[in-house]
């Protein structure tokens, strides 16, 4: 840090204002003496020699008036680094007022008036000296800051209006210094814009190195958001920071952010209307009961908690193994569960634990007097469970057996397992683990006198963690590519609200061991969903037909264990229920001995850490399980992740 910078930095605001005022006042006698010297015909020097006392008296009076005019015009309050056109105009007004005042006050000092030419020269000299001194001091101050502090060197990508405005603003900034422009416009390259050279993008890497650039700022608000993101990713390969700025009109609230990602309404992509309202009025089962939701902090579990709370139970037990997720849902529900007027509140009980921990499960069921269990706790991400089969099987199968058996022994009236369409003829460990969980619950249902066990099969739940819409939103926001695993992949979709209502409604319909599914209409093509979301965000798909589009869609190939098409039923038979959109599937199940053997084999494989033995057990006991062969990525320009 240099000495001048330390001196300037140490000065307070008042000190800086006094310095500026002193300079303004010192320029008045300098300009007046200069006017006397220049105006030889007006006998200015002779007047100075003959009547020095009168001259100095006049100068003292003019400096007093100058101080008054400077105060009224706030000249001393204008920051040097902000000294621009408006400040120059005030300085000119100051000089004219002082010159005009000098002519008016002369009769108070002189018996004989000075020539008009002397007054005119004085006014012009004071104007020139005042403006010039301010500009010189401004440049000196900027140079002091530039060499005395560690200012970031900024390269501006885009020499249009926003780039020029940004460069102008940064020239007086204490922390950043613009060094050059980069622009694709050939007519601007090799020119000077706002005092900075404009270079071609091909020289970008060399400029960052040679000019020691710390940050590249993309100042091209007219470029669509995806293209800005793509450009930013290219620039991030350079050894510097990358930032993007909107137009200045947007920053001031006068413009529109046309390239902002709009919130997505999941129902708009279902190709059908939402069914949440069709499943209302099923709250009596849960009213004044003690209800436990496992996996309460997950996307499905948390929505279940909200809707159960609306049924006004006496107690809601939040069972969750993630401390953060449990904290967040408990904090959200506390206020909703509080008493309102004459309405009785609901006791919210957060429990940190795993469904695989038998001691904790049984203790909580007994202590909280749980009457209904909604089992949403599961590992559900297909690729993750495929890579960690033992953990997935332990949590999804053994955990379900532990919780379901504990519920039966505790005298719970209703137990609802949340399953998935991936349990039907599964091609992955996650789906197979959920099918095994179904078989475990079906087995308990055949031997339970007091507890009614049931299962609901979901399609893909829009908006849940890891689902396709949040994934696509993030990919579109980053400028693409949007990834899909296969051109022909389709999925059944339902909203979080539909999923939660299906669970609550199924609990009222069950007779024991039932599998319920929701009539979700036709499956949706993921490729079409990707296109629809890109267009809904206001962008166009970049492909062979439209090479100048905003967002590209890429095919990545089916992931391990992923199906092209999901199914909801193992067999073709199903029965209706009291609700036209909820169906009951008729499916076979294993015997008690078969389930016991399956669990024993699986426990042994898990305890020994033998993933292959666990897979063998799955192949033996899950009818229709057939691991899908891995596919190589396809060469294409359309596609998307299924979000499973």
Beta strands, then each sheet from edge to edge (+ up, - down):
strand 1: 152-157
strand 2: 176-182
strand 3: 192-193
strand 4: 196-199
strand 5: 215-218
strand 6: 241-244
strand 7: 290-294
strand 8: 315-320
strand 9: 347-352
strand 10: 372-375
strand 11: 414-420
strand 12: 452-458
strand 13: 460-462
strand 14: 482-484
strand 15: 490-491
strand 16: 493-495
strand 17: 514-518
strand 18: 524-525
strand 19: 541-542
strand 20: 551-555
strand 21: 574-576
strand 22: 582-585
sheet 1: 3+ 4- 2- 1- 5- 6-
sheet 2: 9+ 8+ 7+ 10+ 11+ 12+ 17+ 22- 21+
sheet 3: 13+ 16+
sheet 4: 14+ 20+ 19+
sheet 5: 15+ 18-
end
